[in-house]
Amino acid sequence: MLSQYLDLFVVDDDDFIVTQLGAFLKEKGSVVGAGTGKGALEKLSNMSPDVIFVDIGLPDMSGFELIRHIKSMAHLSNTPIIMITANSGVENHITTLELGADEFLTKPIDSTLTIELVNKVRRIGERIHAGEGTARYENTFAISLMENLVTPTFVINADGFVVIWNRACEKLTGLRAIDVIGTNNHWRGFYDTQRVCLVDMLLPKMHRAQESSAELYNDFMKSEDRHSLHAENWCVMPLKGEKKYLAIDAGPIYDANGKLIAAVETLSDLTELKETQSKFEKLSTIDALTGLGNRGFFDVQLDALWFSTRRHKQAISLLMIDVDYFKNFNDYYGHPRGDECLKVVAEVISLSLTRSLDMSFRYGGEEFCVLLPDTDTDGAENIAKRIIERLDSRQMEHQNRPKLKQTVSISIGISSYRPTAELDSKALVLSADKALYEAKSQGRDCYVIAGSVS
C-alpha cells in the first residue's frame, strides 16, 4: 500500500517556488530542493524520492535535458516527474510528456493548483506501486547489473543519446556519467574532436559510416551474426592523457517487436598485451648485439622501399659494408673484443645517418648495410665517406692485419637504382655486393660505386 508520507524533490532556481511547494505539501511529505541541474543530479545519485518536480528553465541546462538525465539513471527510471513551467503552450506540454514526464504544472502556483498538484502526486504514486513492480524490478536489476560491470560499458538509445555510462567506463575515460548521460557527447571520452564511435554505426542513420570504418579503426570487422561490430584501435584518452589500445565491441538491443531501442558498447583495455606483443615483434627484428635491424627486417624494409620509390619515381641507394680483416681481429683479440668492435662500427654507421628515413642493419657476421630512400649516387657516396672518416677517427687498434694501417677499417659497396617494373629489389643487393667485392679486391679501406673505385 502507498505510504501517505512522500519524499518530494524540487529542482528550481527560484527559492520561493521551493518554499511554496514545501508549504503546500507539508501535510503530504518532505521537500528537498536543488537550484541547478547538475546540483540535482549529484543529490539524486544518492536519493530515491517518490516524486520529482523539474522547472523547465534552469540556469545550467534545460528542464528537458535534466529529465533525460534522470530517466537514464537506473534507480530513477520509473520515478514520476512533474514539469513546472510558466508557459502554458501545448508544444511544451507535448515535449514534456514525450521525454517521460508524467504531469506538468503551470506557474504561478496558487491554492487551486495546489489541490490539483496533490491529486496528481497521489495518482502518480498509486501508479508506481501498482502491478508494474515485477517488470520494473527486472528492468532496474538489468540496468544496475550493467552499471556495475567491471568491463567498461555504455549504452545509447535509438536517438544516439547516452543512457548508461558505467563506473568502469568512468574510470577508463575520466569522463563522469553525470557529464555525459543524456547527451550524445560520448566521443569526448575517447577523442579530442567529434567523430563517430563504433556503437553509433549500429543506428539506422549511421549505417553509411560503416563504409569509412577502415579509416576510423585499425582493425574493423562485422561479427558473424552481421549485427554486432568489433574493432581495435589506439586511442589517446583526452581527459586522462593516456594512450590505450582498446578492443571495442558494439551490439544492438531490440524490443519484443524487433525494433531497435538501444545499442551497447563494451571496451577492453589491451594496452599491456599490445605493448608486450610489440616488444616481442621488435625483438624479432632487432640484432641483439648491435641494436640495428637484423637481416629479416632488412628484407622486409627493402621490398617496401623498393615499391615506394618505384611508385614515386625516386632513386634508392644501398651501402654494403664489411669490416676489414675481422677474422684476424677475432683471432688476435678474442671474441669479446670482436663483439665490442662490431658495436663500435654499428654506432658509427648510425651516427653517420642524418635522416629518419635512412636505415641501418646488421646483414650478418661482420657485414652491415644501409638503405637510403630517395637518395642518388652522389648522396650515397657522401654518406659512405662520412662513415669511413668517422670510423677512422675512432682509431680502434687492429695490429693483426697485413697492411701498414694498424686500426680497424671498413670497405663499402655502393649501388643506386631508380626502380622499374622490370627490376626487383634483388638487383640492388647484387649490385652493391659486387661493388663491395671490388672494394675489397682493390685493397680494402675504401668504397666502390658500381664500376668505379674511390
C-alpha positions as CSV (number, residue, x, y, z in Angstrom):
1,M,0.0,0.0,0.0
2,L,1.2,3.5,-0.8
3,S,2.7,5.4,2.1
4,Q,0.8,8.6,2.8
5,Y,4.1,10.4,3.5
6,L,6.1,11.2,0.4
7,D,9.7,12.2,-0.3
8,L,9.5,15.1,-2.8
9,F,12.4,16.6,-4.7
10,V,12.1,20.0,-6.4
11,V,14.5,21.4,-8.9
12,D,14.0,25.1,-9.4
13,D,16.4,28.1,-9.1
14,D,13.6,30.2,-7.5
15,D,13.8,29.6,-3.8
16,F,10.3,30.9,-3.4
17,I,8.9,28.1,-5.5
18,V,10.7,25.5,-3.5
19,T,9.5,27.1,-0.2
20,Q,5.9,27.5,-1.6
21,L,5.7,23.8,-2.7
22,G,7.1,22.8,0.7
23,A,4.3,24.8,2.4
24,F,1.6,23.5,0.2
25,L,2.7,19.9,0.6
26,K,3.8,19.8,4.2
27,E,0.9,17.5,5.1
28,K,1.9,15.1,2.3
29,G,5.6,14.8,2.7
30,S,9.0,16.4,3.0
31,V,10.6,18.6,0.2
32,V,14.3,18.7,-0.7
33,G,15.4,21.3,-3.3
34,A,18.2,22.0,-5.8
35,G,18.8,25.1,-7.8
36,T,20.7,23.7,-10.8
37,G,20.5,20.6,-13.0
38,K,24.0,19.5,-12.0
39,G,23.3,20.0,-8.4
40,A,20.1,18.0,-8.7
41,L,21.9,15.1,-10.4
42,E,24.5,15.0,-7.7
43,K,21.9,14.8,-5.0
44,L,19.7,12.4,-6.9
45,S,22.6,10.0,-7.4
46,N,22.2,9.0,-3.7
47,M,18.4,9.6,-3.3
48,S,15.2,7.8,-4.4
49,P,12.4,10.4,-4.0
50,D,8.8,9.4,-4.6
51,V,8.2,12.4,-7.0
52,I,10.4,14.8,-8.7
53,F,9.4,18.4,-9.8
54,V,11.6,20.0,-12.5
55,D,11.5,23.6,-13.6
56,I,11.7,24.0,-17.4
57,G,14.1,26.9,-17.2
58,L,17.3,26.1,-15.1
59,P,20.5,28.2,-15.2
60,D,22.8,25.4,-16.4
61,M,20.6,23.2,-18.5
62,S,17.0,23.0,-19.7
63,G,14.5,21.0,-17.8
64,F,14.0,18.8,-20.8
65,E,17.7,17.9,-20.7
66,L,17.5,17.2,-16.9
67,I,14.5,14.9,-17.4
68,R,16.6,12.9,-20.0
69,H,19.4,12.6,-17.5
70,I,17.0,11.5,-14.7
71,K,15.3,8.9,-16.8
72,S,18.6,7.4,-17.8
73,M,19.5,6.7,-14.1
74,A,18.6,3.2,-13.2
75,H,17.1,3.8,-9.8
76,L,15.0,6.8,-11.0
77,S,13.9,5.5,-14.4
78,N,10.3,5.0,-13.2
79,T,10.1,7.8,-10.7
80,P,7.2,10.2,-11.5
81,I,8.3,13.6,-12.8
82,I,6.2,16.8,-12.8
83,M,7.4,19.6,-15.1
84,I,7.0,23.1,-13.7
85,T,6.6,25.7,-16.4
86,A,5.5,29.3,-16.8
87,N,4.5,28.6,-20.4
88,S,1.1,27.0,-20.9
89,G,1.7,26.3,-24.6
90,V,0.7,22.9,-25.9
91,E,4.0,22.4,-27.6
92,N,5.9,22.5,-24.3
93,H,3.5,20.1,-22.7
94,I,3.8,17.6,-25.5
95,T,7.6,17.7,-25.4
96,T,7.4,17.2,-21.6
97,L,5.3,14.1,-21.9
98,E,7.4,12.7,-24.8
99,L,10.5,12.9,-22.6
100,G,8.9,10.9,-19.9
101,A,7.4,13.4,-17.5
102,D,4.1,12.3,-16.1
103,E,2.4,15.7,-15.5
104,F,3.1,19.4,-15.8
105,L,2.2,22.3,-13.5
106,T,1.9,25.9,-14.7
107,K,3.2,28.9,-12.7
108,P,2.2,30.8,-10.7
109,I,1.2,28.1,-8.3
110,D,-1.9,29.1,-6.4
111,S,-4.1,27.3,-3.9
112,T,-6.4,25.8,-6.5
113,L,-3.4,24.4,-8.4
114,T,-2.0,23.1,-5.1
115,I,-5.1,20.8,-4.7
116,E,-4.6,19.7,-8.3
117,L,-1.0,19.0,-7.6
118,V,-1.7,16.9,-4.6
119,N,-4.2,14.8,-6.6
120,K,-1.5,14.4,-9.3
121,V,1.1,13.3,-6.8
122,R,-1.3,10.7,-5.3
123,R,-2.3,9.4,-8.7
124,I,1.3,9.1,-9.8
125,G,2.3,7.4,-6.5
126,E,-0.6,4.9,-6.9
127,R,0.5,4.0,-10.4
128,I,4.1,3.4,-9.2
129,H,3.0,0.9,-6.6
130,A,0.5,-0.8,-8.8
131,G,1.2,-4.1,-10.7
132,E,4.2,-2.7,-12.6
133,G,6.5,-3.9,-9.8
134,T,8.0,-7.1,-11.3
135,A,8.7,-5.6,-14.7
136,R,10.2,-2.5,-13.1
137,Y,12.4,-4.7,-10.8
138,E,13.7,-6.7,-13.7
139,N,14.5,-3.6,-15.7
140,T,16.2,-1.9,-12.8
141,F,18.2,-5.0,-12.0
142,A,19.4,-5.4,-15.6
143,I,20.5,-1.7,-15.7
144,S,22.1,-2.0,-12.2
145,L,24.0,-5.1,-13.4
146,M,25.3,-3.2,-16.4
147,E,26.3,-0.2,-14.4
148,N,28.4,-2.3,-12.0
149,L,30.1,-4.5,-14.6
150,V,33.9,-4.5,-14.3
151,T,34.0,-4.1,-18.1
152,P,33.8,-0.5,-19.3
153,T,30.3,-0.3,-20.9
154,F,28.0,2.4,-22.1
155,V,24.6,2.4,-23.8
156,I,23.0,4.8,-26.2
157,N,19.3,5.0,-27.1
158,A,18.0,4.9,-30.7
159,D,18.5,8.6,-31.0
160,G,22.2,8.4,-30.1
161,F,21.9,9.8,-26.5
162,V,23.8,8.1,-23.7
163,V,21.5,6.3,-21.2
164,I,24.1,4.3,-19.3
165,W,27.8,5.1,-18.7
166,N,29.0,2.7,-16.1
167,R,31.7,3.1,-13.4
168,A,34.3,1.2,-15.3
169,C,33.8,3.5,-18.2
170,E,34.2,6.5,-16.0
171,K,37.5,5.0,-14.7
172,L,38.8,4.2,-18.2
173,T,38.0,7.5,-19.8
174,G,37.9,10.0,-16.9
175,L,34.5,11.2,-18.2
176,R,31.9,11.3,-15.5
177,A,28.5,9.7,-16.0
178,I,26.8,12.9,-14.8
179,D,28.5,14.8,-17.6
180,V,27.7,12.5,-20.5
181,I,24.3,10.8,-19.7
182,G,21.5,12.4,-21.7
183,T,23.9,13.8,-24.3
184,N,25.5,12.5,-27.5
185,N,28.9,13.5,-26.4
186,H,30.3,10.0,-25.6
187,W,33.0,10.6,-28.2
188,R,34.6,13.0,-25.7
189,G,35.8,10.1,-23.6
190,F,38.0,8.9,-26.5
191,Y,38.8,11.7,-28.9
192,D,39.8,15.4,-29.0
193,T,37.4,16.2,-31.8
194,Q,34.0,14.9,-32.6
195,R,33.8,11.7,-34.6
196,V,31.8,8.5,-34.9
197,C,32.2,5.8,-32.3
198,L,31.7,2.2,-33.1
199,V,28.3,2.0,-31.3
200,D,27.0,4.9,-33.4
201,M,27.4,2.7,-36.5
202,L,24.5,0.5,-35.3
203,L,22.0,3.3,-35.6
204,P,20.0,3.4,-38.8
205,K,21.1,7.0,-39.6
206,M,24.7,5.9,-39.3
207,H,24.8,2.8,-41.4
208,R,26.7,4.7,-44.1
209,A,29.5,5.3,-41.6
210,Q,30.5,1.7,-41.9
211,E,31.8,2.4,-45.4
212,S,34.5,4.5,-43.9
213,S,35.2,2.3,-40.9
214,A,38.6,1.2,-42.2
215,E,39.7,4.9,-42.0
216,L,38.4,5.1,-38.4
217,Y,39.8,1.9,-37.0
218,N,43.0,-0.1,-37.4
219,D,41.1,-3.4,-37.2
220,F,37.4,-3.4,-38.0
221,M,35.0,-6.3,-38.7
222,K,31.4,-7.3,-38.6
223,S,30.7,-10.2,-36.3
224,E,29.3,-13.5,-37.6
225,D,25.7,-12.5,-36.7
226,R,26.0,-9.5,-39.0
227,H,24.5,-7.2,-36.4
228,S,27.4,-6.7,-33.9
229,L,30.6,-4.9,-34.7
230,H,34.2,-5.3,-33.5
231,A,37.2,-3.0,-33.8
232,E,40.6,-2.4,-32.3
233,N,42.4,0.9,-32.2
234,W,44.9,3.1,-30.3
235,C,43.2,6.0,-28.5
236,V,44.9,8.8,-26.7
237,M,42.3,9.4,-23.9
238,P,41.9,13.2,-24.0
239,L,40.7,13.6,-20.4
240,K,43.4,11.3,-18.9
241,G,46.2,11.9,-21.3
242,E,46.9,8.2,-21.6
243,K,47.4,6.1,-24.7
244,K,45.3,3.0,-24.7
245,Y,44.9,0.1,-27.1
246,L,41.2,-0.8,-27.0
247,A,39.3,-3.7,-28.3
248,I,35.7,-2.5,-28.9
249,D,32.5,-4.5,-29.3
250,A,29.1,-2.9,-30.1
251,G,25.8,-4.7,-30.4
252,P,22.1,-3.7,-30.8
253,I,19.3,-4.0,-28.3
254,Y,15.8,-4.8,-29.7
255,D,12.4,-4.7,-28.1
256,A,9.9,-7.6,-28.2
257,N,8.8,-6.5,-31.6
258,G,12.3,-6.4,-33.1
259,K,12.6,-2.6,-33.0
260,L,16.0,-1.1,-32.2
261,I,15.7,0.7,-28.9
262,A,19.4,1.0,-27.9
263,A,22.9,-0.1,-28.7
264,V,25.6,-1.1,-26.2
265,E,29.4,-0.7,-26.5
266,T,31.9,-2.6,-24.3
267,L,35.6,-1.8,-24.2
268,S,38.6,-4.0,-23.2
269,D,41.9,-2.3,-22.4
270,L,44.5,-4.4,-24.2
271,T,47.3,-1.9,-23.8
272,E,49.6,-4.1,-21.7
273,L,49.1,-7.0,-24.0
274,K,49.7,-4.9,-27.1
275,E,52.8,-3.4,-25.7
276,T,54.2,-6.8,-24.8
277,Q,53.4,-8.1,-28.3
278,S,55.1,-5.0,-29.8
279,K,58.2,-5.7,-27.7
280,F,58.4,-9.3,-28.9
281,E,57.9,-8.1,-32.5
282,K,60.6,-5.6,-32.1
283,L,62.9,-8.2,-30.6
284,S,62.3,-10.4,-33.7
285,T,63.5,-7.6,-36.0
286,I,66.5,-6.3,-34.0
287,D,70.0,-7.6,-33.9
288,A,70.7,-8.4,-30.2
289,L,74.4,-7.4,-30.3
290,T,74.3,-4.1,-32.2
291,G,70.7,-2.9,-31.8
292,L,70.4,-2.4,-35.6
293,G,67.8,-4.1,-37.7
294,N,68.5,-7.7,-38.5
295,R,68.6,-9.5,-41.9
296,G,65.0,-10.4,-41.8
297,F,64.0,-6.8,-41.1
298,F,66.2,-5.6,-43.9
299,D,64.5,-7.9,-46.4
300,V,61.1,-6.6,-45.4
301,Q,62.1,-2.9,-45.5
302,L,63.9,-3.3,-48.8
303,D,60.9,-4.6,-50.5
304,A,58.7,-1.9,-49.0
305,L,61.1,0.9,-50.0
306,W,61.6,-0.6,-53.5
307,F,57.9,-0.4,-54.1
308,S,57.5,3.0,-52.6
309,T,60.4,4.6,-54.6
310,R,59.2,3.0,-57.8
311,R,55.7,4.5,-57.3
312,H,57.1,7.9,-56.6
313,K,59.8,7.6,-59.3
314,Q,62.6,8.2,-56.8
315,A,66.1,6.8,-56.5
316,I,67.1,4.3,-53.8
317,S,70.7,3.5,-52.7
318,L,72.2,0.7,-50.8
319,L,75.6,0.5,-49.0
320,M,77.0,-2.9,-48.3
321,I,79.7,-2.6,-45.5
322,D,82.3,-5.2,-44.4
323,V,84.8,-4.9,-41.5
324,D,88.2,-5.4,-43.0
325,Y,90.2,-8.5,-41.7
326,F,87.6,-9.1,-39.0
327,K,88.6,-12.8,-38.6
328,N,92.1,-11.7,-37.9
329,F,90.8,-9.3,-35.3
330,N,88.8,-12.0,-33.6
331,D,91.7,-14.5,-33.6
332,Y,94.1,-11.9,-32.2
333,Y,91.9,-10.1,-29.6
334,G,89.3,-12.8,-28.8
335,H,85.5,-12.8,-29.4
336,P,84.5,-10.4,-26.6
337,R,86.7,-7.7,-28.2
338,G,85.3,-8.7,-31.6
339,D,81.8,-8.1,-30.3
340,E,82.9,-4.7,-29.0
341,C,84.4,-3.9,-32.4
342,L,81.1,-4.7,-34.1
343,K,79.2,-2.5,-31.6
344,V,81.5,0.5,-32.4
345,V,81.1,0.0,-36.2
346,A,77.3,-0.1,-35.7
347,E,77.3,3.0,-33.7
348,V,79.5,4.9,-36.2
349,I,77.1,3.9,-39.0
350,S,74.0,5.0,-37.1
351,L,75.6,8.4,-36.1
352,S,76.5,9.0,-39.8
353,L,72.9,8.9,-40.9
354,T,71.1,12.2,-40.5
355,R,67.6,11.5,-41.9
356,S,65.0,9.5,-40.0
357,L,64.2,7.7,-43.3
358,D,67.7,6.2,-43.6
359,M,68.0,2.7,-42.0
360,S,71.0,0.6,-40.9
361,F,71.1,-3.1,-40.5
362,R,73.5,-5.9,-39.4
363,Y,73.4,-8.1,-42.5
364,G,75.3,-11.0,-40.9
365,G,78.6,-11.6,-39.2
366,E,80.8,-8.6,-39.7
367,E,78.7,-7.3,-42.6
368,F,76.4,-4.3,-42.4
369,C,74.1,-2.4,-44.8
370,V,72.4,0.9,-45.1
371,L,69.2,1.7,-47.0
372,L,68.9,5.2,-48.3
373,P,65.5,6.0,-49.9
374,D,65.2,9.0,-52.2
375,T,69.0,9.1,-52.5
376,D,71.1,9.1,-55.7
377,T,74.7,8.0,-56.2
378,D,76.1,11.4,-55.1
379,G,74.2,11.3,-51.8
380,A,75.1,7.7,-51.1
381,E,78.8,8.5,-51.8
382,N,78.7,11.3,-49.3
383,I,77.4,9.1,-46.6
384,A,80.0,6.4,-47.4
385,K,82.7,8.9,-47.0
386,R,81.3,10.1,-43.7
387,I,81.1,6.6,-42.3
388,I,84.7,5.8,-43.2
389,E,86.0,9.1,-41.8
390,R,84.1,8.7,-38.5
391,L,85.4,5.2,-38.0
392,D,88.9,6.2,-38.8
393,S,88.7,9.0,-36.2
394,R,88.0,6.3,-33.5
395,Q,91.5,4.8,-34.1
396,M,90.4,1.4,-32.9
397,E,93.5,-0.8,-32.6
398,H,93.9,-3.7,-35.1
399,Q,97.5,-5.0,-35.1
400,N,96.7,-8.3,-36.8
401,R,96.3,-7.1,-40.4
402,P,98.7,-7.3,-43.3
403,K,98.6,-3.6,-44.1
404,L,100.7,-0.9,-42.5
405,K,97.5,0.6,-41.1
406,Q,97.0,-0.7,-37.5
407,T,93.4,0.4,-36.9
408,V,90.0,-1.0,-37.8
409,S,88.7,-0.1,-41.2
410,I,85.8,-0.9,-43.5
411,S,85.1,-1.5,-47.1
412,I,81.8,-0.2,-48.8
413,G,80.0,-1.2,-51.9
414,I,77.5,1.4,-53.3
415,S,74.6,0.8,-55.6
416,S,71.9,3.2,-56.7
417,Y,68.8,2.5,-58.8
418,R,65.6,4.0,-59.9
419,P,63.3,1.0,-59.6
420,T,61.2,-0.1,-62.6
421,A,58.6,-2.7,-63.2
422,E,61.2,-4.9,-65.0
423,L,63.6,-5.0,-61.9
424,D,63.1,-6.3,-58.5
425,S,65.0,-5.4,-55.3
426,K,67.5,-8.3,-55.6
427,A,69.2,-6.3,-58.4
428,L,70.1,-3.6,-55.9
429,V,71.6,-6.1,-53.4
430,L,73.6,-8.0,-56.1
431,S,75.0,-4.7,-57.5
432,A,76.0,-3.4,-54.1
433,D,77.5,-6.8,-53.1
434,K,79.5,-6.8,-56.3
435,A,80.8,-3.3,-55.6
436,L,81.8,-4.4,-52.1
437,Y,83.8,-7.3,-53.5
438,E,85.6,-4.9,-55.8
439,A,86.4,-2.6,-52.9
440,K,88.0,-5.5,-51.1
441,S,89.8,-6.5,-54.2
442,Q,91.2,-3.0,-54.5
443,G,92.9,-3.2,-51.1
444,R,90.0,-2.5,-48.7
445,D,89.6,0.7,-46.5
446,C,87.7,2.3,-49.4
447,Y,84.3,2.5,-51.2
448,V,83.4,1.5,-54.7
449,I,80.4,2.7,-56.7
450,A,79.5,0.1,-59.3
451,G,82.1,0.4,-61.9
452,S,84.5,2.9,-60.2
453,V,86.8,2.9,-57.2
454,S,87.5,5.7,-54.6
